[in-house]
Amino acid sequence: MLFSSYSLFFSILLFVSIFTVCKWIFKKGWLNNVLLLAGNILILTQVVSPRSLFWLSLFTAIFYFTGLLLRLRKTGWALGLTLTLLITVFALRNYPLVQSWFGETSGLIKGLRMVEKVGLSYILFRLIHWLVESYRQTLHTQNFFSFINYLFFFPTFMAGPIDTYNNFDYWVHKTNVRFNVRMLFAGIGRIFWGAVKTLLIVPLLLPYATDYQTLLPQLGPWGAVISAALLYSLYIYIDFSGYCDIAIGMAYMMGIRTPENFDNPYLSTNISEFWRRWHITFSTFLKIYVFKPVIALLNRFSIVQYRLLVSVIAYLVTFLVCGLWHGSTLNFVIWGLWHGVGLSVYKIFTHNKKPTESYAARIVGIVATFIFVTIGWVFFNYPIDQLATMLNILFS
């Protein structure tokens, strides 16, 4: 959380004020980038160690020039090798199981542990985006300062939203003063609403949402588990969307339009719609860089005529990746596959069928989707040993 201390809050407030005034007065895109880089360094060194930030900057600079080379020479094997190296390094830093393969006391593992995990997952997404789109030659410009700021943009550094390089570079260089004034006030309102969510509502939900045992004396096993699951669904949405409101609001105040991340996901009428409304930028990333490539790979083989089978395999692979990204323990794998299976079943049963538009059908769809997602959050929240204990309490 970027507002974790008063000193950090005032550092952010001071920088945003200076950046906004300079952006209005000088109207120079290159100056915006230089000031933003200084602000990112100032603020992020209060969140992560300067040593981590240095090594991350050096690491990402290598991939910046790799992107330039991929743009000049479209070599598929080079892109594949680079992505494999990037994901391997990320896995070595984040997953104890992978570390054990190389030996947890090896020099490589010790070196990687010098880099903190904070923000690392979102840097990985942005680097994959940079490399793939450089290879596809879809990036409008390849500006080094824009690239570094894109990776380390402090409002979205820790938990997104995941922007695209083209969008970020466009807004950093935009100098329309009248439009920036409107965004400034919109940003202040967005930060206020996000603060209400994270600082007022979340603390009320947190003690009961994350541990069903606090409710056992009052409600009994079934009542405690069901109530905690429902509260966790509210908690994780309000907390995450509140943080995103603050991040988007801070970006707005600096005249940078960051993409939205939530669109009333619990009003979704089916699981497919839910993933178009929940963590939108992450869902879009999975669709572009995991789901579609898996579809394209499978279509090269003889099963191309079995479209439903191709879709099912792609869903399962995509949400296995989704689960593993969230955590290395088995409960996250189960959570990911829960959604992969849900999307597969929905795809099979709605294949070549027109959706029902009646009001009653929508209500049933919303309730059923919310229940399905809430059950999934139980897997997400509790490790396997706690899930086993929960089942024992429920059915003993």
N, C-alpha and C positions, 0 to 999 in steps of 0.2 A: 504494500500500500504506500503510495507516494506521500500521503499526509501523515506518516507515522510519527513525525516529531514536529514541534513548532519551528525549529531552526530550518528544517527542510521545507516546510510550508512557506516560510518567509523568503527563502532562497528562490523557490519557484515563483512566488508572487513578484519579487524584485526582477527576476530575469524576464518574465512575461511582459512586465511593464516596459522595461528597456527595449526588448525586442519589438514590441508593438509600436512604440514611438519611433524607433529607428526605421522600421518598415514603412511607416507613413511618411516620414520626412525625406528619406533618401531615395526610396523606390528603386533600389538596386538588387537584383536577384542574387548576384554573387555575394553582396554584403549580408543578405539574409542568411545565406548558407554559412558564412564565416561566424556570424553572431550565434546562429543556432548550434554550430559545432561547439563553440565556447560554452554555451548554456548547457548542452548535453553533458559535457565533461564536468562542469561545475556541479550539476545536480546528481549525476550518476555516481560520482565518486563519494557521495554521501549514502548511496544505496549498496554499491559493491566496492570492493577494495580497488585502489588505483592499479595494483599489480594485475588483477583480473581484467580490468578495462584495457590495460596496455596489451596484454597477450591476446585478448579478443580483437582489438584493433589491428594488431599485426596479422593475426589469422585471417581476418576478413579482407584485409588489403590484398592478400594473396589471391583470394577468390574474386576480388574486383578485377585484377589483371587477367585471371583465368576467363572471366566473362568477356573481356575485350578480345581475347584470343579466339574464343568460341564464336564470337560475332564475325571475326575476320575469316575464320576457317570452320565451316559447319561440319565438324567431325563427330559422328554419332558415338563412336567408341570412346572418344575423349570426354564427352559429356557423361556417358555412363560411368566411366572410371572415376571422374571427379565427384559425381553424386555418391557413388559407393564409398569413396574415401571420406566424404563429408559425413555421411550417415554412420559410418564405422566409428569415426572419432566421437560423434555425439553419443553413440551407444556405449563406447568405452568409458565416457565420462559419467553417464547417467545410470547404467544398469549393472548392479553387482554380479549378475549371472555372466554377463559378457566379460566383466573384469576378471572373474575367476578363470576364464579360459586363457587369459594372458598372464595370470598371476597378479594378485592384488598388490604385491610388494615390488612389482617390476618398475623400472625407471619411467617407462611410458605412462603407466597408471598414476604414479606419484606426480609426474609432470602435469598431467591433465587435471588432477585434483587441485592444482594451484589456481585453476579457473573456477570461479563460483558458478553454481547452477542457475542463479537468478537471471531470468531473461533469456537463457540459453536456447530454450525450445523455440521461442519466437524469432530469434536470430537464425536458427536453422531454417524455418519456413521462408524467411526473407531471402536467405542465401540460395535455397532451392529455386525460388521464384526468379531471382536474378540470373542464375546460371541457365535455367531452361529458356527463359525469355530472351536472353542474349543469344543463345543457340538458334532460337526461332526468328531472331531479328525483329522482335516486336517492340523493343524499347526505343522510345523517341530520341532520347539522349543517353549518354553514359558519362555523367558528371561525377568525379570522385567525391567532392564535398557532399553532393546530394546523396550519393550512395552511403557514405559513412553516417550521415544524419538519418537516412532512411532506416538503417540498422539500429541506431542508438537513440532514436527519437524518444525522449524520456517519458512523455505521457503514455505511450503504448509499449514501452520497453518490457514491462514485467508480465502483462497479461493481454496484450492486443488492444484494440482490433488489429488484424493483419492487413495492412495497406498494400497496394501495389506500387512499384517504383514509379511508374508513369504518373499516377495520381499524385503521389507525394511530391515529386519534382515539379509538377505543374503548379501546385498550390504554394510551394516555397517561393517560386519566382513570380507569383501573381501579386501585383501592387495596386489593385483597384481600391482606393481608400474608402469610398462610400460603401462598397461591399464589405470591407473588413470591419467597418463600424457595426454593421448589422450582425456580423459573425461574433464580434466581441460581446455584445449583449446577449446573444443566443448562448454563447459559451458560459457566461456567468450564471444564467438560468439553469443550464444543464449541470454545472458543477453543484449548484445548490440542491437540485433534485437528487443527484447521485450521493451527496453527503447525507441527505435525509435517509436514503435507503441504507447506506453502509454504517452510519454512525448512530441512527435512532432505531431503525426497524430490525436490522440484523442482530444487534446484541440481545433483543428480546427473544428472538427465535433460536439463537445459537445453543444455549444450554440444553434444550429439549430436542432440537433437530438432529444433532450429531450423535446422540447417545440415548437409545431407547430405555436404558436401565434407569435413567432419572425419573421416568414415568411409571415404572413397574409398581411401586407401592400404591399409587392412586388408581391405575387403570387395569392392572393385571397384564399378563403376557401379550394377548392378542391386541388389546386396546393400546398398550404402550408401543408395540411395534408398528401398528397401523398409523397411530397418531404421529410418531416420530418420522415415519416415512413421508407422510403428507407435509409435515413441517419442514423436512429436509428439502422437498421439492420447492417449497416457497423460499427457503433460506438460500439455496444455491442460485436460484434465479435472481432474487433481489440483491444478493451480495455481488454476483458477477456482473449483472447489468448495471448495478450502481457504480462499480469500479469503471466500467466502460463509459458510463455517463460522465464521470469525472475526467477520464482520459480524452474523450471526444470534446468535452467542454474546454479543457485546457488547449487542445489543438485549435479549436474554433477561435479562442481568444487571440491566438497568434496568426489567425488568417489561414489556417490549414484545415481543409475539410477532410476529416478522417471518416471512412465508411462506417455505417451502422452495423451493430453486431446482434441486435435482438429485435424481433417484430412480434410481440405478444405470442410467444411460442406455445403457451398452454391453452390457446384458443385454436390450435391446429385440429383439423378433423381427421387426420391420419398421420402415421409415423413419417411418411415421406414429406408431408407438409411441415411437420415439426422440425425436420432437419434443414428445411429451407428458411426457418424462422429462428432457430437456436444457434448461437455462436456462428453467425452467418458467414463471416470471413473465413473461419476455420473450415466450415462445411464446403465453401466454395473452393478452398485450397485442396481439400480431399477430392472433390469432384474433378478438378482440373489435373492434379498431379498424381493421383492414385487411381481413382475409379476409371477415368477415361483411358489412361495407358494400359490398365489391366484388360479393359474391353478390347482395345486395339491389339494387344498381344494375343488374346484368346481367339480373336477373329482371323488370325493367321493360320489357325489349325482347322481341322476338319469339323470341329463342333460349331463352326460359324452359323450353320443352319438352325442350331438349337439356341435361339435367342434368349429364351427364359433361363436356360442353364448358364449361359454366359453372364447374364445379369446377376444371377444368384451367386456365382463364384466371385464376381467383381464386388458385390456387396459384402460378402464374408471377408474377403481380403482387405477391403477398404476399412471396415470397422474393426478388424483385428489390428490393423495399423493404428486406428483411432484409439483403441483401448491401450495398446502398448505405449503410445505417446503419452497418455495420461499417467501411466505408472508401470513399474516393472513387476508388480505382484499379480498373482493369479486372478484376484477379484476384478482387476481392470480388464483382463482378457475376457472374463465372463461377461462383464458389462458391454464390452465392444461387440462380442458375438451375439449377445442378447439383441442389440439393435440391428446387427447384420441379419440375423434370422428374421426379426420382425419386418424389416424392409423387404426381405426375400419373399416371405409369406404374403405380404401386401401386394407385391408385384405379381405374384402368381395368381392371386384371387381377383385382381383388377385388370388382368391382361385382356385387352380388346373389349373391355366393358365400359359403358358410359357411367360417370359418377352420378349418384343419386343427389338431387338438389333440394329435397324436402327439408323443412325446418327440423322436424323430428330426427331425421337421419343425421343432420349436422350436430345436433345436441348429443346423440348417441356416439357419434364419431369423436367429438371433443372429450367426452367422459372416458371412453375406451382408450383413447390415445394418452390421456393424462394418467390413467391407471397403469398402462403399460410402461410409460416413462418413469413413473414413481417407483414401480417395482425395480426397474433398472437402476435407479439411484441407490437402492438398498445395496446392490452389488458394488456400486461405485464407492459407497461410504464406508463399508465394513470389510476388513481383511477376512480371509478365509476362516481363520480360527474363530473370529467373532461371529461370522455367519453360521458356523457349525454350532456354536453355543446358543445362538438365537433359535435355530431350528430345534435344538434339544429342549429349550424352554417352552417353545410353542407346542411341541407334540409329545412331550413326556407326560 
